Amino acid sequence: MKSWWEGDCRRRISIIKRYGKWIIVAGWLVVWQCLALLVDNKILLATPLETAVEMVALLGKGSFYVTIGKSLIRIGVGFGAGVLGAIFLAACSFRVPLAEEILAPVMTLAKAVPVATFAVLLLIWWGSSFLAVAVSSLVVLPNLYISILEGLKSTDPRMLEMAQVFRLPLWNRFFYIYRPALKPFVYSSMKLSLGMCWKSGVAAEVIGTPEFSIGEQLYLSKLYLDTAGIFAWTAVVILLSVIFQHMILRLLDCFLAWEPACKEQRTPRKKRESLPDDDLTISLQSVTKAYHGQAVLENFSAVYTQGQWYYLTSPSGSGKTTLLHLLAALISPDTGQVITPSSCSMVFQEDRLCQDYSAVKNVEMITGSRERAQKALCLLLDKEALEKPCRELSGGMKRRVALVRAMEAESKYILLDEPFAGMDLKTCELAEQYIRQKQNGRTIIMATHIRMPGACGPCPNTVPS
């Protein structure tokens, strides 16, 4: 008996899950019908049936399709203009902090001023033709601007440093560093903006009453006390809003999932104090670097000649990572001089991989060639791991991806900060052979606690303890 009852409950729960939304809608229609019968005045409250009849009548008129088409174009153009304006202004504010300060009161005003005020003012200035376009755009603009700007600011600065070292073109940076950071901000604000855009656009049409518009039809229905017509046109607005929102969000999903081919590294620019192209010596002259008054490097000098492999083997906390960041031009010395060739590549202390994308895509960002990235990765990784998102890889596998990225990059010298972390001895030996194979006469400076047997190059304790 208990088993039968449990099975019956499961069937009921399954039916509710499958048809729950329709049951809720039907319930509200019943409530609407009961209220209409209670009021018993079709001017005050039309019944669902009267509204449905009015909608069927609208569907039979050719002017209905012209009306919804023109309203759709007006609101769609307004929405598009708002999105483009938000992207442009947010990008300007992100690049130039002064622009953010200048735009802050404007965006606050745009969010605070009622839509009706905008509509009336724009009606006086422009007339009714572009009123819905302008109002829709002004409603979308501040919400998306703030969200996009916050998304840009939330971008991981360590990933931006990686992009700087590897000289990633803006195309690669946008799609694989900025876009993942923007995703949660843009998606939520887009949902909000889409609904507000339609409500505000139709409200503007009611005020301006342009020819062949949903707002005009709502206004005429009010004049003729046609409540069924108001309900029918409102239902049309809701339906169009849902369809429009679904289409835009689907397009957004496709854009966020799209993985375009990467472009090659940019041509290196001359650094702060860079050597001529034929001189690849690296030197530090009386360099001091301190954090919060605590000196990490003090009056430190060193010379690294072309083609050699140097180890930094001093204890943790002695400044190895700081030295590598100085050589990569990520930080500047407090005093002294750092002279390097025009370009470098690097394995950072952290992996600094784009976690949502595959190992192949992470290396392709540097090489600009998917085939070359696959071929290089196969030297250190199993084929099954190549297309997995990096967040699903083990620590040692991520480290190998970072190593391949550094070795495949076009650079004059290579900086490796604990490149063998998370690897067993056999994998370390394989990685060391790979580094030898890909060195190509470049200087390698490696901070590590593991020195491989037979490694090439002098092994000074370069950083003072």
N, C-alpha and C positions, 0 to 999 in steps of 0.2 A: 504493500500500500504506500509506504514511504517512498519507494523508488518511483512509483507511478506519479506521485505528487511532485517529486523533484523534477521529473521529466517534463511534467506539465508546466511547472514554473519556468524551466529553461526555455520551453517553446514560447511562452508569453513574453519573456524578456527578449528573446530573439526577434519576435514580431515588433515589439516596442522599439528596439534599436533600428530595425529596418525601416519601419514606417512612422517613427516617432515624430519627425518634422511635419509630415502630412496630417497626423492626428492632431498636433498642436494647432496647425493652420485651420483645420476643420472645426476645432473647438472654438477658436476666435470668431470664425464665420457664424457659428451658432449664436455666440454672444451678441455679435453685430445684428443678426436677424432679430433676436429677442428685443434688443434695445429699439430697433426701428419699429417693431410692432407695438412696443410700449408707448413710444412717442406718437406714432400714427400720424405723421406729417412728413410727406416726402420732400417738402422744402427744407425742413430742419434736418432730416436724416433719411437719406435714401436707403433702400434695402440692398443686400448683396445682389439679388436678382435684377433689380432695376439698374444697378451699376454695370452688371455683366451685359445686359441688353444694350446699354449705351456704348459699351466698349465694342460690341459686335457691330453696331451701327457705324462707329468710327472706322473700323477696319474695312468697311465697304466703300469708303470715300477716298478718292485719289488725293485730295488735298491733305488728308491725314499723313500720308507718307512724305509729302513735301514739307509739311510742318515739322515732323520729327527729324527729318533729314537736315533741315536748316538749323534747328536747335542743336542737333548733335554736332554739326560743323562749328557753330559758334562756341559751344562749351568745350569741344575738343581742341579748337585752336587756342582758346584761352588757357586751357590746362597745359597744352604744349608750350605756350609762351611762358607760363609760370615756371614750368620745369626747367626750361633752357635758361631763363633768367636766374633761377635759384642756383643752378650749377655754375654759371659764369660768375655770379657775385660771390658765391661761397669759395670758389677757387681763388678769386682775387683777394678775398679777406684772409684766406689761409696763407697766401704768399706774402701779402702786405698787411701786417697787423694794423697799420693806420687806417686801412680801408674798412676793417671790421669796426673800429671805433666810430668812423664816420657813418657807417650804415646802421649801427645799433639803434639809434633813436628812430630811424626810418622804419625799421622792422618792428620795433615796439609799437609804433603808431599804427602800422598796417594791421597788426594783430588786435589792437585795442579798439580802433574806430569801427562802429557798426557798419555792416554791409549796406544798410539803407542809406547811410550818409554818403558812402562812396557812390552808390547808384545815383543819388540825386545830383551830386556834384558833377559826375561824369555825364549825366544826361544834359546838364546845362552846358558843359564844355564841348562835348562831342556829338550830342544827339543820341538817338536810340539805336542806330545801326550797329555800333561797336560796343554797346553798353554791356551786354552779356559776356563778350570776349574779355573786356577790361576787368570786370568784376570777378570773373572766374580766375583770371590770371592773378589778380591781387590777393585772392583768398589762398591760392596755392603757394605763391611765392614765399611769404615769410616762414611758413611751416617747413617747407622743403629746404629753404636756405639754412635755417638753424640746424636741422637734422644733418644736412650734408657737411656743414662746417664742423659740427661735433664729431661726425664720423671721420673726417680728415684729421682732426686733432687727436683722435683716439688711435691713429695708426702707430704701431709699435716703432719707437725711435731706433731700436736696434736693427730692425729690418730696413729702415731708411739708411742707416749707416752701411749696411751690407750693400744696398743699391749704389751708394756713393763709391764704395771701394771698387765694386765690379763695373762701375760706369754703365748701369742699366739705362737704356733709353726710356723716355717718358712713357712710351707705349707699354713696355713690360712692367714698369712701376705701377701704372694705373691699374692694369688688369690683374696683376698678381700680388700687389701689396696694398694699394689703396682700396681697390674694389672689395676685398674680403672685409676690410675694416668698416666700409660704408654700408655693407649689406643689412645689418640689423637696424641701423638708424633709418635708412632710406625706405625699407620695407614697411615699417610701422607708420612712418609719416606719410607714405604714399597711400596707404589704406585710409587714413584720416582725411587726407586732402581730396581724394577722389569723391568721397561722399559729400564733403563740404562744397566742392566745386559744383556739383550738380544742383544742390539746394540753392546755392547763391546765384548760379547762372539763371535758373528758372525764376528766382525772385527778381532778378534784374530785368528779365523779359516781362514780368508782370508790371513792373514800374515803367519800363520803356515801351512796352507793347509793340515791338517791331512786327512787320507783316510776316505772316507764316511762321509763327513761333508758338511753342507750348504756353508760354506766359500770356500771349494774346488770347489763346483759347480759354485759359483759366479766368482771365479778366472778363471775357464775354459771358462765360458761364455764371460768374458772380452777378453780372448785370441782369441776366435773365432769370436769376434765382434757380438755376439748373444745378441742384445739388448732385444729382446723379452724374452730370457732366463733369463737375469738379472732382468727384471721386474717381471717375473713369480716367481723366487726364492725370490725376495724381498717381493712379496705378500705372499709367504709361511711364511717368517720370521714374517711379521706383524700378520698374522693369528695365528701362534704359540705363539707369544708374547701375543696377546689378550687372547687366551685360557689359557695360563700359568698364566697370571695375574689374570684372573677370578677365576681360581681354587685356587690359593694361597690366594686371598682375601676372598674367601668363607670359606676356612679352618681357616683363621684368625678370621672371623666373628664367626664361630662356637666355636673357642677357647675362644674368648672374652665373648661369651654368656654362656659358660659352667659354671655350678655351682657345682663343686665337693663336696662330703661330707667332712665336717670339721673334723679335728683331735682334740683330747682332749688337755686341757691345759698341758703345760710342768710341770715337777716336780719343785717346787720352789727351787731356789738356796739360799745359805746363803747370806743375805744382808750385807751391810757395817759393821753394829754392830747389830747382830741378837741374840736374846735370845735362850737358849736351847728349844727344841720342847715342853717340858712340862711346860715351863714358858711363859705365854702369856700376861704378863704385858707390857704395852707400856709406855715409859718415855722419857721426854725431859729435858735435864739438862743444864741450863744457855744458852739457844739457842738465837742467834742473827742472823737476816737476813735482809739485806738492798738491795735496788735497787737504783742505781744511787746516792748513798750517803744518801738516805732517809731510815731510819730504819723502817721496817714494824713490826718485832718482835725484842725486845731488852731484853736480859737477862731473857728469858722466860723459866719457868720450869713447868712441869705438869706430873702427873702419871694417867694412865687409866688402871683400873683393868679388868681382864677377865670377859666377860659375861655381862658387864654393857652397858647402852645406855646413851651416853653423848650428850648434846646439846651445840653448840657454838652459842651464841645469841648476841654477841656484834654488834655494828653498822657496816654498809657497809664501806669498806676501812680500817678496823681495823686489817686485816691479817688472816681472817678465811681460805680463799682459800690457802694462802701461808702456813699456818700450815698444811693443809691437803696434800699439795704437798710435804712438808717435811716428813710427815708420810708415804707417798707413795713412798718415795725415788726418786721422780722425780727431786728434787733439793737438794742441800746440804747446811747445815747451814754455815754461815761465821765463827761463833764460837759456841762452845758448842757441845753437843752430843745428837743424836737421836737414841734410842734403840727400836726396833720393832721385832715382830715375823717374820717368814720367808716369809709370803705371805699375800697380801691383795687384796681386790676388791674395786671398786670405782664407784660412780656416779659423773662425773665431772660437773663443772659449765656449760659447754656446753654439748650437748647430745653426741657428738663424736660417732655417728653411721655411718655405711657404707650406705650412702644414696641411692645408686643404688640397694640395696638388701633389702629383706623383713625383717620384724621384727623377723620371725622365724630364718632366716639365721644369723642375728646379734647375737641372743642368742645361736644358734647352734655353732657359732665360739668358744664359751666359754665352752659349755657343751660337744661338740663332738657328741651329740645325737639330731637328729631332733625331735624325739618323746618327749623327755624330754623338749625340748625348747617349743614345741607346748603346752604341758600340763601346763607349768609354765606361759606362756603368757595368756592362757585362764582365769587365775585367775584375770587379770587386763584389758584385751582387748577383744573386740568382735571378733568372729571368722572371720568376713568379713575383718578385718584389718590385720590379721596375715600374709597374703601373698602379701600385697601391698608393693611396694618399700617405704622405710622410708621417702623419700622426699615427698610422697603424704600424709603422716600422719600429724595430727595437732600437735602443740607444746606440749600439754598435753599428747598425745598418744606417742610421741617420748620419753617424759620423763619417761613414764611407761615402755617402752621397755628398756631404759637405767637402770632403777631400777631393772627390772627382770634380766638383764644381770649381774648386780653386786651381787644380792642375790643368783643367781644360781651358781656363780663361786665358785670353791674350794679355800677357803681362811681362814686365822686365824683371821682377823679383817676386818671391812667394813667401808669405808669412804664415806659419803654422803654429797655432796655439793648442797644445795637447791634442794633436790629430788622432792619436791612437786610443783615446778614452773610450771605454766600453768594449774594447776588442780583446779577444784572447790572443795568446802568443802566436798561433798559426796565422790568424787574420792580420796581426801586426806585421808579420814577415811578408805576407802578401801585399799589404798596403805599402810597406817600405820599398818593395820591388817595383810597385806601380809608380811611386814617386820618382825613383831612379829613371824609370822608362820615360816619364813625362817631363823630366827636369829641363831638357833641351838647352843646357848651358845657362840656365837662370840661377840666380843666387837664391838659396833657401835658408831662412832663419826660423828655427823651430824651438819653441818652448815645450819641454817634455820631461817627464820623470822616467821615461823608458828610452834607453839608447839601444838601437838595434845593433847586433854584432856585425862588424864589417861595414858600418855606415861610412859614407864618404865625407871628406871635408874635415877641417880642424874642429875641435870640440872645446872651445874656451868656456870658462864659467863667466860669460860675458857680463851679466848683471851682477853688481856687487851685492853681497849678502847684507 
